[in-house]
Amino acid sequence: MVEVPDVIGKSAVEANQILTNRSLNIEITGQDEEGASQVVVSQDPPAGTEVEIGSIVTIHFEQP
């Protein structure tokens, strides 16, 4: 089991790095505008939740 980290406010690169460092997988939803500065606005499961290693964390992006 591993605790889901908080990636809200992070970029896609930062969120992916943080989650993969915890042996978690990432699924990205939300806007995809080339060149736009986007950050994570929500995640599921929420930070602090205990999940199995390899679980998927879904993150949603929007422009700040």
PAZAPA-4460 file (N, C-alpha, C; in steps of 0.05 Angstrom, whole numbers, plus 32768, in hexadecimal, padded with zeros to 4 digits):
% residues 64
    n_x    n_y    n_z   ca_x   ca_y   ca_z    c_x    c_y    c_z   seq   type   mol
   8011   7FE8   8000   8000   8000   8000   8012   8019   8000     1      M     A
   8007   802E   7FF4   8016   8047   7FF2   8002   805E   7FF6     2      V     A
   800B   8074   8001   7FF9   808C   8005   7FFA   809D   7FEC     3      E     A
   7FE3   80A5   7FE2   7FE1   80B6   7FCA   7FEB   80D2   7FD2     4      V     A
   7FFF   80DD   7FC3   8009   80F8   7FC9   7FF6   810D   7FBD     5      P     A
   7FF9   8125   7FC7   7FEA   813C   7FBD   7FF8   8148   7FA5     6      D     A
   7FEA   8147   7F8E   7FF6   8153   7F75   7FE6   816B   7F6B     7      V     A
   7FD3   8174   7F7A   7FC3   818B   7F72   7FD5   81A4   7F71     8      I     A
   7FD3   81B2   7F5A   7FE3   81CA   7F56   7FFD   81C4   7F47     9      G     A
   8002   81AA   7F41   801A   81A2   7F33   8016   81A1   7F15    10      K     A
   802B   81A2   7F06   802A   819E   7EE9   8028   8181   7EE3    11      S     A
   8023   817A   7ECA   8021   815D   7EC2   803B   814F   7EC7    12      A     A
   8051   815C   7EC0   806C   814F   7EC4   8071   814B   7EE2    13      V     A
   806B   815F   7EF3   8070   815C   7F10   805E   8147   7F1B    14      E     A
   8044   8147   7F14   8031   8133   7F1E   803A   8117   7F17    15      A     A
   8041   8113   7EFD   804A   80F9   7EF4   8062   80EF   7F03    16      N     A
   8075   8101   7F07   808E   80F9   7F16   8087   80F2   7F33    17      Q     A
   8077   8101   7F40   8070   80FC   7F5C   8061   80E1   7F5E    18      I     A
   804E   80DD   7F4D   803E   80C4   7F4E   804F   80AB   7F47    19      L     A
   8060   80AD   7F32   8070   8096   7F2B   8085   8090   7F40    20      T     A
   808E   80A5   7F4E   80A1   80A0   7F64   8094   8090   7F7B    21      N     A
   807A   8091   7F7D   806B   8082   7F91   8060   8068   7F86    22      R     A
   8069   8060   7F6E   8060   8048   7F60   8043   8048   7F5A    23      S     A
   8038   8060   7F53   801C   8063   7F4B   801B   806A   7F2D    24      L     A
   8005   8063   7F21   8000   806A   7F05   7FEE   8082   7F03    25      N     A
   7FF0   8090   7EEC   7FE2   80A9   7EE9   7FCF   80A8   7ED1    26      I     A
   7FB7   80B3   7ED4   7FA4   80B7   7EBE   7F9E   80D5   7EBE    27      E     A
   7FA0   80E1   7EA7   7F9D   80FE   7EA5   7F83   8105   7E96    28      I     A
   7F73   8117   7EA2   7F5B   8121   7E95   7F5C   8140   7E95    29      T     A
   7F4A   814C   7E85   7F48   8169   7E85   7F52   8175   7E6B    30      G     A
   7F56   818F   7E6B   7F5D   819E   7E54   7F79   8196   7E4A    31      Q     A
   7F7C   8198   7E30   7F96   8191   7E23   7F9B   81A6   7E0E    32      D     A
   7FA3   81BE   7E17   7FA9   81D4   7E04   7FC7   81D6   7E02    33      E     A
   7FD1   81D2   7DEA   7FED   81D3   7DE5   7FF9   81EE   7DEE    34      E     A
   800E   81EC   7DFD   801C   8205   7E06   800F   8212   7E1E    35      G     A
   7FF8   8208   7E27   7FEA   8214   7E3E   7FF6   820A   7E58    36      A     A
   7FF7   821C   7E6B   8001   8215   7E86   7FEA   8209   7E96    37      S     A
   7FEB   81EF   7E9B   7FD5   81E2   7EA9   7FDF   81D6   7EC3    38      Q     A
   7FCD   81D4   7ED6   7FD4   81C8   7EF0   7FBE   81B5   7EF8    39      V     A
   7FC5   81A2   7F0A   7FB2   818F   7F14   7F9E   819E   7F26    40      V     A
   7F84   819B   7F21   7F70   81A8   7F32   7F60   8194   7F43    41      V     A
   7F62   817A   7F3C   7F56   8166   7F4D   7F63   814B   7F48    42      S     A
   7F60   8139   7F5B   7F6C   811E   7F58   7F5A   810A   7F66    43      Q     A
   7F5B   80F1   7F5C   7F4B   80DC   7F67   7F5B   80C2   7F66    44      D     A
   7F61   80B5   7F7B   7F58   80BB   7F97   7F66   80D3   7FA2    45      P     A
   7F5A   80DF   7FB7   7F66   80F7   7FC3   7F80   80F1   7FD2    46      P     A
   7F90   8106   7FD5   7FA9   8104   7FE4   7FA4   80F8   8000    47      A     A
   7FB6   80E7   8008   7FB5   80DB   8023   7FA7   80C0   8023    48      G     A
   7F9A   80B9   800D   7F8D   809F   800B   7FA1   8089   8008    49      T     A
   7F9D   8072   8016   7FAF   805B   8013   7FA4   804A   7FFC    50      E     A
   7FB6   8044   7FE8   7FAE   8034   7FD1   7FC4   801F   7FCC    51      V     A
   7FBE   800B   7FBC   7FD1   7FF7   7FB5   7FE6   8003   7FA2    52      E     A
   7FFE   7FF9   7FA4   8013   8002   7F91   800A   7FFB   7F75    53      I     A
   800E   800D   7F62   8006   8009   7F47   7FEA   8014   7F41    54      G     A
   7FDC   801E   7F55   7FC1   8029   7F50   7FC3   8041   7F3E    55      S     A
   7FAC   8048   7F32   7FAA   805F   7F20   7FA0   8077   7F30    56      I     A
   7FAD   808D   7F2D   7FA4   80A7   7F38   7F9B   80B8   7F20    57      V     A
   7F82   80BF   7F20   7F77   80D0   7F0A   7F7A   80ED   7F12    58      T     A
   7F87   80FC   7F00   7F8A   8119   7F06   7F7D   8129   7EF0    59      I     A
   7F72   8140   7EF7   7F63   8151   7EE5   7F71   816C   7EE3    60      H     A
   7F76   8174   7ECA   7F84   818D   7EC5   7F72   81A3   7EBB    61      F     A
   7F79   81BC   7EC2   7F6D   81D4   7EB7   7F82   81EA   7EB7    62      E     A
   7F7D   81FF   7EA8   7F8F   8216   7EA9   7F8A   8225   7EC2    63      Q     A
   7F9F   822E   7ECF   7F9B   823D   7EE8   7F8E   8258   7EE3    64      P     A
***
